[in-house]
């Protein structure tokens, strides 16, 4: 979500909202981010009573051998409950995308296990839907045929696949575009089709690897709202990868924070911001307290972080400086 600050009565979009959070947090008496309001605590109690859909146990992923061996992450364990929305965040290189690809069955773990409904994951399957950051629609197929594709691959008749595809296309608000081709759609519309195609197979869990990362800020905010609306109507659990702290807070029930060198679970946080979510909550004490904690986990405290100075030689002969 874009951060807005009013300056002399005019709204301003902030280029670095994380830095603003670190600047204003010390001046505000923020609550403990682990402190949950009674209604939020009650909701988490209900979530914990649901069946565990996805279980990740002691997962490790490494590349290379001997002195060239690189540990992406190790000892990653988590349980995700039915219809829970869990977001994974962390610095670049911490293994967020690698983790979701292992859960999808697209990559193998070095060690550890992944279970979906108590069945070991060893390959891709229709019980897991996947939405990538890049646009992965078949360009030669219409919106309807793209959504029908997986249904027909599973053996459904053309008539049945067409009927089901139309239901999913209608759910994501694209009924008027069912006969359009991907090149005729905006980026946000393409991702809505990708979500419909993934959900058409009725997966147990929807895996989303930075699906809105290539979208502009306004479209991204709209897609976040669309996703929450869709999630409310569908019996699906969501594992969502992002690098955006505001997106993680706005969407998720819990947030898993990965570290680097080597990667691993730094903390799993229950989101204290009540549902239903709205942009107005971005200035609430709970929101700011959680964002401050996430910023500390990923970027360090203000005392620990300084702007990195690049070892660059001067490449200009101009007689003046730009700053």
C-alpha positions in Angstrom: 0.0 0.0 0.0 1.3 3.5 -0.8 2.0 5.7 2.2 0.4 9.2 2.1 1.5 12.1 4.1 -0.3 15.5 4.2 2.1 18.4 3.7 0.6 21.9 3.9 -2.8 20.4 3.1 -1.6 18.5 0.0 -1.3 14.7 0.0 2.2 13.4 -0.8 3.2 9.9 -1.8 6.2 8.8 0.2 9.2 7.3 -1.7 10.6 5.7 1.5 7.8 4.9 3.9 10.1 2.6 5.9 12.4 5.5 6.8 9.5 7.6 7.8 8.3 4.8 10.1 11.7 4.8 11.8 11.6 8.6 12.1 8.2 8.9 13.7 8.0 5.7 15.8 10.3 7.0 18.6 8.0 10.1 18.9 4.8 8.0 19.3 3.9 5.8 22.3 3.3 2.7 20.3 1.8 -0.5 21.8 3.6 -3.8 21.9 3.1 -5.4 18.4 2.4 -8.7 20.2 -0.5 -7.2 22.1 -3.8 -8.3 20.5 -7.2 -6.7 20.9 -9.7 -9.2 22.3 -11.5 -9.6 19.0 -8.2 -10.2 17.2 -7.0 -12.7 19.8 -10.4 -14.5 19.5 -10.0 -14.8 15.7 -6.5 -16.3 16.1 -7.9 -18.8 18.6 -10.5 -19.9 16.0 -7.8 -20.2 13.3 -5.7 -22.4 15.6 -8.6 -24.8 16.0 -8.8 -25.4 12.2 -7.0 -28.3 10.6 -3.4 -27.8 9.5 -3.4 -27.7 5.7 0.3 -27.2 5.1 3.2 -28.5 7.3 6.8 -27.5 6.6 9.3 -29.4 8.8 13.0 -28.6 9.2 13.4 -27.5 5.6 16.9 -26.8 4.3 18.0 -25.6 0.8 21.7 -25.3 -0.2 23.5 -24.8 -3.5 27.0 -26.0 -4.4 29.5 -28.3 -2.6 32.5 -27.9 -0.3 33.8 -24.3 0.1 31.3 -23.2 -2.6 28.4 -24.4 -0.6 25.8 -21.7 0.0 23.0 -22.2 2.5 19.8 -20.4 1.3 17.9 -21.3 4.5 17.8 -24.0 7.1 15.6 -25.3 9.9 12.5 -23.7 8.4 9.3 -25.1 10.1 5.8 -23.8 10.0 2.1 -24.9 10.1 -0.5 -23.1 8.1 -4.2 -23.7 9.0 -7.2 -24.0 6.7 -8.2 -20.6 5.1 -5.3 -18.8 6.8 -3.5 -16.0 4.9 0.2 -16.3 5.7 2.7 -13.9 4.2 6.5 -14.5 3.9 8.8 -11.4 3.9 12.5 -10.9 4.2 15.5 -9.2 2.6 16.6 -10.0 -0.9 18.3 -13.4 -1.1 16.7 -14.9 2.0 14.9 -17.7 0.0 11.3 -16.5 -0.1 10.7 -17.6 -3.7 12.7 -20.7 -3.2 10.5 -21.7 -0.2 7.3 -21.3 -2.2 8.7 -23.2 -5.2 9.6 -26.1 -2.9 6.0 -26.1 -1.5 4.8 -26.0 -5.1 6.9 -29.0 -6.0 8.9 -27.0 -8.6 12.2 -27.4 -6.7 13.6 -30.0 -4.3 14.7 -29.3 -0.8 18.2 -30.4 0.3 16.6 -31.8 3.5 13.3 -31.6 5.4 9.8 -32.3 4.4 6.6 -30.6 3.2 3.2 -32.1 3.8 -0.1 -31.0 2.3 -3.1 -32.6 4.0 -0.6 -35.0 5.6 0.6 -36.1 2.1 4.3 -35.5 1.3 4.9 -33.0 -1.5 7.4 -34.3 -4.1 6.1 -32.8 -7.4 3.6 -30.2 -8.7 -0.1 -31.1 -8.4 -3.6 -29.6 -8.8 -3.9 -29.3 -5.0 -1.6 -26.3 -5.2 -2.4 -23.3 -7.4 0.5 -21.0 -8.3 0.5 -17.3 -9.3 3.9 -15.8 -10.4 5.1 -12.2 -10.5 5.5 -12.4 -14.3 2.5 -12.7 -16.6 2.2 -16.5 -17.4 -1.0 -16.6 -19.5 -0.9 -18.3 -22.8 -0.9 -15.4 -25.3 -2.6 -17.4 -28.1 -5.6 -18.3 -25.8 -8.5 -16.0 -24.8 -9.2 -15.3 -21.1 -11.8 -18.0 -21.1 -9.6 -20.6 -22.8 -6.7 -19.8 -20.4 -9.0 -20.5 -17.4 -10.4 -23.6 -19.1 -6.9 -25.0 -19.8 -6.3 -26.7 -16.4 -9.8 -28.0 -16.2 -9.6 -29.7 -19.6 -6.2 -31.1 -18.7 -7.8 -32.8 -15.7 -10.3 -34.5 -18.1 -13.3 -32.3 -17.9 -15.5 -31.9 -21.0 -15.4 -28.7 -22.9 -18.9 -27.8 -21.9 -18.2 -28.4 -18.2 -14.8 -26.6 -18.3 -16.4 -23.6 -20.1 -19.2 -23.4 -17.5 -16.7 -23.5 -14.6 -14.3 -21.1 -16.2 -17.1 -18.5 -16.7 -17.9 -18.8 -13.0 -14.3 -18.0 -12.0 -14.0 -15.2 -14.6 -17.1 -13.7 -13.2 -15.8 -13.9 -9.7 -12.7 -11.9 -10.6 -14.8 -9.3 -12.3 -13.8 -10.0 -15.9 -16.9 -11.4 -17.5 -16.9 -8.7 -20.2 -13.4 -9.8 -21.2 -13.8 -13.6 -21.5 -13.1 -13.5 -25.2 -10.2 -11.1 -25.0 -6.6 -12.1 -25.5 -3.8 -11.3 -22.9 -2.3 -8.5 -25.0 -5.6 -6.7 -24.8 -5.6 -6.7 -21.0 -3.9 -4.4 -18.4 -1.3 -5.9 -16.0 -3.8 -6.0 -13.2 -6.4 -7.8 -15.4 -3.8 -10.4 -16.5 -3.1 -11.2 -12.8 -6.8 -11.5 -12.1 -7.0 -14.1 -14.9 -4.0 -15.9 -13.5 -5.7 -16.0 -10.1 -8.9 -17.3 -11.7 -7.0 -20.0 -13.6 -5.2 -21.1 -10.4 -8.4 -21.2 -8.4 -10.4 -23.1 -11.2 -8.6 -26.3 -10.2 -10.0 -25.8 -6.6 -6.5 -26.1 -4.9 -6.2 -26.6 -1.2 -3.6 -23.8 -1.1 -2.9 -20.8 -3.4 0.8 -20.0 -3.7 1.6 -16.4 -4.7 5.1 -15.4 -5.5 5.2 -11.5 -5.5 2.2 -11.5 -7.8 1.7 -7.7 -7.7 5.4 -6.8 -7.9 5.3 -5.7 -11.5 2.3 -3.5 -11.1 2.2 0.2 -10.6 1.2 1.5 -7.1 -2.4 2.2 -7.8 -3.1 -1.0 -9.6 -1.3 -2.9 -6.9 -3.5 -1.4 -4.2 -6.6 -2.4 -6.2 -5.3 -5.9 -6.6 -4.7 -6.3 -2.9 -8.4 -5.3 -2.3 -9.6 -7.7 -5.1 -7.5 -10.6 -3.6 -9.1 -10.1 -0.1 -12.6 -10.1 -1.7 -11.9 -13.3 -3.6 -10.3 -15.0 -0.5 -13.5 -14.3 1.5 -15.6 -16.1 -1.1 -13.4 -19.2 -1.7 -12.3 -22.1 0.6 -8.6 -21.7 0.0 -5.5 -21.1 2.1 -3.0 -18.6 0.9 0.8 -18.5 1.1 1.9 -15.1 -0.2 5.4 -13.9 -0.9 6.2 -10.2 -0.8 9.0 -7.7 -0.1 6.5 -5.0 0.7 5.9 -4.5 4.4 2.6 -2.6 3.9 1.3 -5.3 1.6 2.2 -7.9 4.2 0.4 -6.1 7.0 -2.7 -5.3 4.9 -3.2 -8.8 3.6 -2.1 -11.3 6.1 -3.2 -13.1 9.3 0.4 -14.1 10.2 3.7 -12.9 8.9 6.7 -15.1 8.7 10.0 -13.2 8.6 13.1 -14.8 7.0 16.7 -13.8 7.7 19.8 -14.2 5.6 23.4 -15.6 5.9 22.1 -18.3 6.4 18.4 -17.8 5.9 15.9 -19.1 8.5 12.9 -18.1 10.4 13.5 -14.9 12.5 10.0 -14.5 13.8 6.4 -15.5 13.1 4.1 -12.7 14.0 0.3 -12.6 14.5 -1.0 -9.5 12.8 -2.6 -7.3 15.5 -4.4 -5.1 12.9 -8.2 -6.0 13.0 -10.1 -7.3 10.0 -11.7 -6.1 7.8 -8.7 -4.1 6.7 -8.8 -0.6 5.2 -6.2 2.0 4.1 -7.2 4.2 7.1 -5.6 1.6 9.4 -2.1 2.5 8.1 -1.9 5.3 10.7 -3.3 3.2 13.6 -1.1 2.4 16.6 -1.3 -1.4 15.9 -0.2 -0.9 12.3 2.7 1.4 13.1 3.9 -0.9 15.9 3.9 -3.9 13.6 5.6 -2.1 10.8 8.3 -0.8 13.1 9.0 -4.3 14.2 9.1 -5.7 10.7 11.4 -2.9 9.6 13.7 -3.7 12.5 13.8 -7.4 11.7 14.6 -6.8 8.0 16.7 -3.6 8.0 17.9 -3.4 11.6 17.3 -0.6 14.1 18.1 3.1 13.3 21.4 2.7 15.3 22.4 -0.4 13.3 21.7 0.9 9.8 23.6 3.5 7.9 23.2 4.3 4.2 25.6 2.1 2.3 28.4 4.0 0.6 29.2 2.5 -2.8 32.9 2.3 -3.7 32.5 4.4 -6.9 35.1 6.4 -8.6 34.2 9.9 -9.8 33.2 9.6 -13.5 32.5 13.3 -14.3 34.6 16.3 -15.0 31.8 18.8 -14.1 32.9 21.5 -11.8 29.9 21.3 -9.5 28.1 18.7 -7.5 24.6 17.6 -7.8 24.0 17.9 -4.0 
